[in-house]
């Protein structure tokens, strides 16, 4: 270890700028040392974060929780974004035996290195999100972009994949670049889904569970939206979602003739996620046009249009189709409880009526970006349904 530090951790190789001293110090060259004093452990017992900072100081910090690697990684990445130091010089990860020879160590090292390269790769005018596991927590690393200027990277940890994905499921049209850590088996299926990302179509992926099914929607702006529905309603929901997607694409192309969706005439592709006996997931194209259950519900579905309105308060208001073909009054999220009671009454009295929208009206959405891209319509559909489901006790 001493030999390695002597070769790769020399403060003489730093090129410190005068401007660095006008801001708080940040890591410029870092070492993550795992179990440096342990010769027996095959898990992470101790982490030493050793680094040269932008003021020319050498510091170290000691941690004992693997989840702390998330905050350490954020500091290293943000330091590299300021210093332009590449991953070869800015980041080193090492461990003592026997942990250094384990699969967990090699996955950890690869994950942190890939994440570093993802955020420092030069596409800093695009909102970026990296999904991974840190310790035993689902972890989201992300930045935002305002007026072409990227913010520092931050991270947030979650106890489940569902919580993590819901946190990124609301989008208004900003282009997004998302990567899921394919080395982590817990989210390997997300890496597979994101490998289908392109700007010329809408992709719908469904994973049928015993009680609840998950639907993942990937749109032309790189947004990933999670929709979770009862499995007994999966075919009905897919029928309404495909119809809604078709309606949304038509609105977007009419509003924005330069939309990337024009290239493939707004193609909608559906994929089924399958799980084998070992728990490994795979994805295959699903011919929804010849799926008998989806065809049945497509023919029988009650046409419900969701109309989105920009209110004077800046909030989004909703209107939806009533059984007689008319529209409800415009209501806000604050009025969702009384609206839910009305919807419940309609579902009990009108056979086949559902609150799952099969089309959208964006004419009153107020902001051009909302009608130029599909992100806003899909996000508000998801929010509308989740609010109703919560008040009806369906989740």
C-alpha positions in Angstrom: 0.0 0.0 0.0 2.8 2.4 0.9 4.5 1.7 -2.5 1.2 2.3 -4.3 0.6 5.6 -2.5 4.1 6.7 -3.2 3.6 6.1 -7.0 0.0 7.3 -7.5 -0.7 9.8 -4.6 2.1 12.4 -5.0 1.0 15.9 -4.2 3.7 17.2 -6.6 1.5 16.0 -9.5 -1.3 18.4 -8.6 -1.9 21.5 -10.7 -3.6 23.8 -8.2 -5.2 27.0 -9.6 -5.1 30.3 -7.7 -8.9 30.5 -8.0 -9.2 27.3 -5.9 -8.2 29.3 -2.8 -11.2 31.7 -3.2 -13.7 28.8 -2.5 -14.1 26.1 0.0 -11.6 23.2 -0.4 -12.6 20.2 -2.4 -11.0 16.8 -3.1 -8.6 16.8 -6.1 -6.9 13.5 -5.8 -8.5 10.8 -3.7 -8.0 7.3 -2.4 -10.7 5.1 -1.0 -9.0 2.5 1.2 -11.1 -0.4 2.4 -10.1 -2.5 5.4 -6.5 -1.2 5.3 -5.7 -2.7 8.7 -7.8 -5.9 8.4 -6.4 -9.2 7.1 -9.4 -11.4 7.7 -12.7 -9.7 6.7 -14.5 -10.4 3.5 -16.9 -7.5 4.0 -16.4 -3.8 4.4 -15.5 -3.0 8.1 -13.7 0.2 7.7 -13.3 2.9 5.0 -10.5 5.5 5.0 -11.1 8.4 2.6 -7.6 9.9 1.9 -7.3 12.9 -0.3 -5.3 15.9 -1.4 -7.6 18.9 -1.5 -7.6 22.1 -3.6 -5.8 24.0 -0.9 -2.8 21.6 -1.1 -3.7 19.9 2.2 -3.7 16.1 2.7 -6.5 14.8 4.8 -8.2 11.6 5.8 -11.6 10.6 7.2 -12.7 7.2 8.7 -16.0 5.6 8.1 -17.5 2.3 9.1 -20.8 2.1 7.1 -20.7 1.0 3.5 -23.6 3.5 2.8 -21.2 6.3 3.5 -19.5 5.5 0.1 -22.4 7.5 -1.5 -21.4 10.8 0.1 -17.7 10.1 -0.5 -18.4 9.5 -4.2 -20.3 12.7 -4.5 -17.5 14.7 -3.1 -14.9 13.1 -5.4 -17.1 13.6 -8.5 -17.9 17.3 -7.7 -14.2 17.9 -7.0 -13.3 16.4 -10.4 -15.9 18.6 -12.1 -14.1 21.6 -10.7 -10.6 20.5 -11.3 -11.1 18.6 -14.6 -8.9 15.8 -13.2 -9.5 12.5 -15.0 -10.5 9.3 -13.3 -7.0 7.8 -13.6 -5.5 10.5 -11.4 -8.5 11.7 -9.4 -9.8 8.4 -8.1 -8.1 5.3 -6.7 -9.9 2.4 -4.9 -8.0 -0.3 -3.1 -8.5 -2.9 -0.4 -6.5 -5.3 1.7 -6.9 -9.1 1.3 -9.1 -11.0 1.4 -11.8 -8.5 0.5 -9.7 -7.2 -2.4 -10.2 -10.7 -4.1 -13.9 -10.8 -3.7 -16.6 -10.3 -6.3 -18.2 -7.6 -4.1 -15.0 -5.5 -4.2 -14.6 -5.7 -8.0 -18.3 -4.7 -8.4 -17.9 -1.8 -6.0 -14.7 -0.6 -7.8 -16.3 -0.9 -11.2 -19.5 0.9 -10.1 -17.8 3.9 -8.6 -15.4 4.3 -11.6 -18.3 4.0 -14.1 -20.3 6.6 -12.2 -17.3 8.9 -12.0 -16.9 8.7 -15.8 -20.6 9.1 -16.4 -20.8 12.5 -14.7 -17.4 13.8 -15.9 -17.8 12.6 -19.5 -18.4 16.1 -20.9 -22.2 16.0 -21.5 -22.8 18.5 -18.7 -25.6 20.4 -20.4 -27.9 17.3 -20.0 -29.7 16.3 -16.8 -28.0 13.1 -15.6 -29.1 10.3 -13.3 -27.1 7.3 -12.2 -29.0 4.5 -10.4 -27.0 2.0 -8.3 -26.8 0.2 -4.9 -24.6 1.6 -2.1 -24.3 -0.7 0.9 -27.8 -2.1 1.2 -29.6 1.0 -0.1 -30.9 1.9 -3.6 -29.0 5.1 -4.5 -29.8 7.8 -7.0 -26.9 10.2 -8.0 -28.2 13.2 -10.0 -27.6 16.7 -11.2 -29.9 19.3 -12.8 -29.3 21.8 -15.5 -30.6 25.4 -15.4 -30.0 27.8 -18.3 -27.3 25.5 -19.6 -25.4 25.5 -16.3 -25.1 22.1 -14.5 -25.5 21.9 -10.7 -23.2 19.8 -8.5 -24.0 16.1 -8.3 -26.0 15.1 -5.3 -27.3 11.7 -4.0 -30.3 10.3 -2.2 -30.8 6.8 -0.8 -34.0 4.7 -0.7 -35.1 1.5 0.9 -36.7 0.2 -2.4 -36.5 0.4 -6.1 -40.1 1.7 -6.2 -39.3 4.7 -4.0 -36.2 5.5 -6.1 -38.1 5.3 -9.4 -41.1 7.3 -8.2 -38.7 10.1 -7.2 -37.6 10.5 -10.9 -41.0 9.7 -12.5 -42.2 13.3 -12.8 -40.8 15.1 -15.9 -41.8 18.2 -17.8 -39.8 17.7 -21.0 -36.1 18.3 -20.1 -33.9 15.9 -21.9 -32.5 13.4 -19.4 -29.6 10.9 -19.6 -30.1 7.9 -17.2 -27.9 5.0 -16.5 -28.5 2.0 -14.2 -25.6 0.1 -12.8 -25.6 -3.2 -14.8 -23.2 -4.7 -12.3 -25.8 -4.6 -9.5 -28.2 -7.6 -9.8 -31.0 -5.7 -7.9 -31.3 -3.2 -10.8 -29.9 -5.2 -13.7 -33.4 -5.1 -15.4 -33.3 -1.3 -15.3 -30.0 -1.3 -17.2 -31.7 -3.5 -19.8 -34.7 -1.2 -20.1 -32.5 1.9 -20.5 -30.4 0.2 -23.2 -33.5 0.7 -25.4 -33.4 4.4 -25.1 -33.8 6.4 -28.3 -35.5 9.6 -29.3 -37.8 8.3 -32.0 -40.4 6.2 -30.2 -42.2 5.5 -26.9 -41.3 2.2 -25.2 -43.6 0.5 -22.7 -42.2 -2.4 -20.6 -44.4 -4.5 -18.3 -43.4 -7.0 -15.6 -46.4 -9.0 -14.4 -46.3 -9.9 -10.7 -48.6 -12.0 -8.6 -50.4 -9.1 -6.9 -49.0 -6.0 -8.5 -47.4 -5.4 -11.9 -44.9 -2.8 -12.9 -45.0 -0.8 -16.1 -41.9 1.2 -17.1 -42.3 3.9 -19.7 -39.3 5.3 -21.6 -40.0 8.3 -23.8 -38.3 10.3 -26.5 -36.6 12.6 -23.9 -35.0 9.8 -22.0 -37.5 10.1 -19.1 -38.2 6.8 -17.2 -41.6 6.6 -15.5 -42.8 3.8 -13.2 -46.5 2.9 -13.1 -47.6 0.3 -10.6 -51.0 -1.4 -11.0 -52.9 -4.4 -9.7 -52.1 -7.5 -11.9 -55.8 -8.3 -12.3 -56.1 -5.0 -14.2 -52.9 -5.3 -16.3 -54.4 -6.0 -19.7 -57.0 -3.2 -19.2 -54.4 -0.8 -18.1 -52.0 -1.6 -21.0 -54.9 -1.1 -23.4 -55.6 2.3 -22.0 -51.9 3.3 -21.7 -51.2 2.3 -25.3 -54.2 4.4 -26.5 -53.1 7.3 -24.2 -49.5 7.1 -25.7 -50.9 7.2 -29.2 -53.0 10.2 -28.4 -50.1 12.0 -26.7 -47.8 11.4 -29.6 -50.3 12.8 -32.0 -50.7 16.0 -29.9 -47.0 16.4 -29.7 -46.3 16.0 -33.4 -49.1 18.5 -34.2 -47.7 21.0 -31.7 -44.1 20.4 -32.6 -43.5 19.4 -36.3 -39.7 19.1 -35.5 -40.3 16.5 -32.8 -37.9 13.5 -33.0 -41.0 11.3 -32.9 -41.8 12.4 -36.5 -38.9 10.2 -37.7 -40.7 7.0 -37.0 -44.3 8.4 -37.1 -44.6 8.2 -33.3 -44.0 4.4 -33.0 -45.1 2.8 -29.8 -43.2 -0.4 -28.9 -44.3 -2.8 -26.1 -41.9 -5.2 -24.3 -42.5 -8.0 -21.8 -40.1 -8.5 -18.9 -39.8 -12.2 -18.1 -38.2 -13.9 -15.1 -36.7 -17.4 -15.2 -36.5 -19.9 -12.4 -33.2 -18.5 -11.2 -34.7 -15.0 -10.9 -32.9 -13.6 -13.9 -34.9 -11.1 -16.0 -34.9 -10.8 -19.7 -36.8 -8.6 -22.2 -38.6 -9.5 -25.4 -40.7 -7.6 -27.8 -44.5 -8.1 -27.2 -46.9 -8.1 -30.1 -49.6 -6.1 -28.4 -51.7 -5.8 -31.5 -52.2 -9.6 -31.5 -52.6 -10.0 -27.7 -56.2 -11.2 -27.3 -56.7 -9.6 -23.9 -55.3 -6.2 -24.9 -57.4 -6.3 -28.1 -60.5 -7.2 -26.0 -60.0 -4.2 -23.7 -59.0 -1.9 -26.5 -62.4 -2.6 -28.1 -64.4 -2.4 -24.9 -62.5 0.4 -23.1 -64.6 3.4 -21.9 -63.0 6.4 -23.7 -61.7 8.8 -20.9 -59.9 11.9 -21.9 -57.7 13.7 -19.4 -57.5 17.4 -20.0 -54.6 19.3 -18.4 -54.9 23.0 -17.5 -52.4 25.5 -16.2 -54.2 27.2 -13.3 -53.7 30.8 -12.1 -51.8 29.5 -9.1 -49.2 27.8 -11.4 -50.5 24.4 -10.4 -51.9 21.9 -12.9 -55.7 21.4 -13.0 -57.5 18.3 -14.3 -60.7 17.5 -16.2 -61.8 14.1 -17.3 -64.5 12.6 -19.4 -67.8 11.7 -17.7 -70.0 8.7 -18.8 -72.4 11.0 -20.7 -69.4 12.2 -22.9 -69.2 15.6 -21.1 -66.3 16.8 -18.9 -66.0 17.2 -15.2 -65.3 20.6 -13.7 -61.6 21.6 -13.5 -60.2 20.6 -10.2 -56.8 20.9 -8.5 -54.9 18.4 -6.3 -56.4 20.0 -3.2 -59.9 18.9 -4.4 -58.9 15.3 -5.2 -60.7 13.8 -2.2 -64.1 15.0 -3.3 -63.3 14.1 -6.9 -62.3 10.6 -5.9 -65.7 10.1 -4.3 -67.4 11.2 -7.5 -65.3 8.8 -9.5 -66.0 6.0 -7.1 -69.8 6.6 -7.5 -69.5 6.6 -11.3 -67.5 3.4 -11.3 -70.2 1.7 -9.2 -73.2 3.0 -11.2 -71.8 2.8 -14.8 -70.6 -0.6 -16.1 -67.1 -0.5 -17.5 -66.3 3.1 -16.5 -62.7 3.6 -15.4 -60.6 6.6 -14.4 -57.6 5.4 -16.4 -57.3 8.0 -19.3 -57.0 6.6 -22.8 -56.4 10.0 -24.4 -55.1 13.5 -23.5 -55.9 17.1 -24.3 -52.9 19.5 -24.0 -54.5 22.6 -25.5 -54.8 24.3 -22.2 -51.5 23.2 -20.7 -50.2 26.7 -21.0 -46.4 26.2 -21.5 -45.1 25.3 -24.9 -42.7 22.7 -23.6 -45.6 20.8 -22.1 -47.1 20.2 -25.5 -43.9 19.9 -27.4 -42.8 16.7 -25.7 -44.6 13.7 -24.2 -43.0 13.9 -20.7 -45.6 16.2 -19.2 -48.6 14.2 -20.3 -47.3 10.9 -19.1 -46.2 12.4 -15.8 -49.5 14.1 -15.1 -51.4 10.9 -16.1 -49.3 9.0 -13.5 -49.9 11.6 -10.8 -53.6 11.8 -11.6 -54.0 8.1 -11.3 -51.9 7.8 -8.2 -53.9 10.5 -6.4 -57.2 8.8 -7.3 -55.9 5.3 -6.3 -54.7 6.6 -3.0 -58.0 8.1 -2.1 -59.9 5.0 -3.3 -57.7 2.7 -1.3 -56.5 0.9 -4.4 -52.7 0.9 -3.5 
